[in-house]
Amino acid sequence: MMAPHFVDKELTLVLVNTRPNMKNFRSRTVACLCLIAVIFVAGCSLIAKNGVAQTGTAPAAEEQISIALSRYRELIVRMEPAAVASAFTEQGAVSHGDQAPVVGREAIRAFMATFSSYKIIEYELKVTSAQVGSNAATQTGTYRQVVTVPGGQTVTVQGTFVAEWELQFGNHWLLRSMHTESAVAG
């Protein structure tokens, strides 16, 4: 029989079994062990393939960088120069081919504004490799753009890119540099 008891001066209700029952004790023990096993298995499922525990609330660094690259691609497609510039570190750089890099957020914003009359119809970025450290990462890959240029002509450009990322404020990846090499598709 269970008898209610109050503990301390708080109204904490504790049920005390006034008649010990070994069968009841064993079933509670088994239930407790099963619960521990379920928690253990659930915890193991949170371990990433590289052995780093993930909580589900913060994606792994490589996934965070992929998300940041997707966001960058979207900003380019929308042709929002200030937003594109904000994807870079304060001294970030954007460059193409053998041209001199455009360095700094304000310079990147001004550079991107020169393309405001271009319309990107398609923009695809494919990462072919990624090296991720604790505070820096590099992605290399290919890109393809279909663009309507001033005057109405539609051109397709494609090539390779190298994106160098830097972790800022412990959880925000920004571009340190974005370099592209391209040629008009045939």
N, C-alpha and C positions, 0 to 999 in steps of 0.2 A: 504494500500500500504506500502511495506517495503522500507525504505530509509537507505542506508549504512551510517554509521558514524564511524569516527576514534577516538579512545580513547587514551589519553596520547600521548607521542611522539613515542611510538612503533606502529607498523603497525598492531594493533589489530582491526579487523573488527567486528563491532557489528551491528546487524540488529535491527532496531527500528521500531515498528509498528506505523505508523503515524496516523492510524485510529483505535482506540480501538474497539475491537469486543468481546463482552461478550461470544458469542458461541465459538469462537476460544480460549478464556481464559479458559473456562470450559473444553474443550477437552484436552488442555495442562495440566490442573490440574489433570484430570482423568488419563492421560497418565503418569504423574509424580507419582501419587499415585500407579498406577499399577507397575511402575518400582521399587518403594520403596518396595512394597509387594514382588516382585520377588527377590530382593536383600535380604530381610528379610528371606524368605523361603530358599533361597540358603544358607544363613548364618546358619540357624537352621539345615540344613542337614549336616553341618560340626561339629555339636556337637556330641561327642561320646556317647554311651549308658551310660557311667559312669559320664556324665555331663562335661567332659573336652573338650574344643574346640580343634579341630585339623585342621590344615591348608591344609592337603593333601600333603605337602612337607616333613613333618617329621612324620613318623608313631609313634603311641603310644608306650610307653615303653615296654609293653608286646609283641607287634609285633616286636620291635627292638631286643628284647632278643631272640625271636623265630628265627629271621633272623640270629643272631649271633650264635645260636646253630646249625642251618643248615650249616653255614659257617664252624664251628668247625668240624662237621661231614664230610664235603667234604675234609677238610685238613687231617683228619685221614685216609679217604679212599685213598687219593693220597699219603699218607705216606711222607709228607713233614715236617720233624722234626722241622726245624727253624720256619716255618709258624705256626705249631701247638703251639709251645712255645710262639709265638707272640700273640696268642689268650688269654694268661694269663696276669694277673698283674705281676709286677716285682717280687713280693713274692708269686705268685700263686702256687697252689699245685695240684698234681694229685695223687690219691691213689686208691687202689683196695683191697677190703676185709679188712683183718686185717694187711696188709702190711704197713710199715712206708710210710708216704707220701713223694713224690719227690717234693722238694720245690725250687722255683726260675726258671726263664726262661731258664737259661743255663743248669740247672740240668734236666729240662723237655725235652729240645732239645736232650741232651745226652741220656736220658732214651728212648725217642721215636726212636732215631737212632738205638737202639738195636733190633728194630722190622723191620728193612729195608728189611729183606728177607721174611717177611710175606706178603701175598697178600690178601687184603680184597675184597671179591667178593660182599658182601651185608652188609650194615650197616643201621639199622633202629633205630631211636630214637623217642619214643612217650612220649610226656609230659602229665602227668596225673594231675599235679597241678602246679600252679605258684603263688607265692606271690611277688608282685612288690611294692617297696617303691620308694622314690624319687631318691636315690642314690645306692640302693642295691636291689637284687632280688634273689629268689631261685626257681629253677625248679626241680621237682621230676618226675620220669617216669621210663619207661622200655626201654631196648635196646635189640637188636638181631644182631649178626654178623655171617656171614659165611666167614670163613677165610681158606686160603690155607697156611699151616705151612711149614717150611723148611722140605724137604723130600717128599713133594707133597700131604700129607694127608689133606683132607678138613674137618674142624670141624665147628660145630655151637655152639656158646655160646650166652647165654642170661641172663638177670638179671635186676637189677634196677640201677638207677643213681640218684645222687643229684648234681646239678650244682648250684654253688653260684656265682653270678655276681656282679660286681661293676661298677658304672658309672664313666668313666674317661673323663676329658676334656669337660664335659657337654653334650656330645653326642655319646660317644663310650663305649659300654659295653664290659668289659673284664672279663674272668673267674678268680674268686678269688680261687675257688677250684672245682675240678671234682672228685667225688668219685663214684666208681662202686662196685657192689656186683654181682657176677655171678656164674653160674654152667654150666657144659656142658649139652646141651639139650639131652633128651633121645629119 
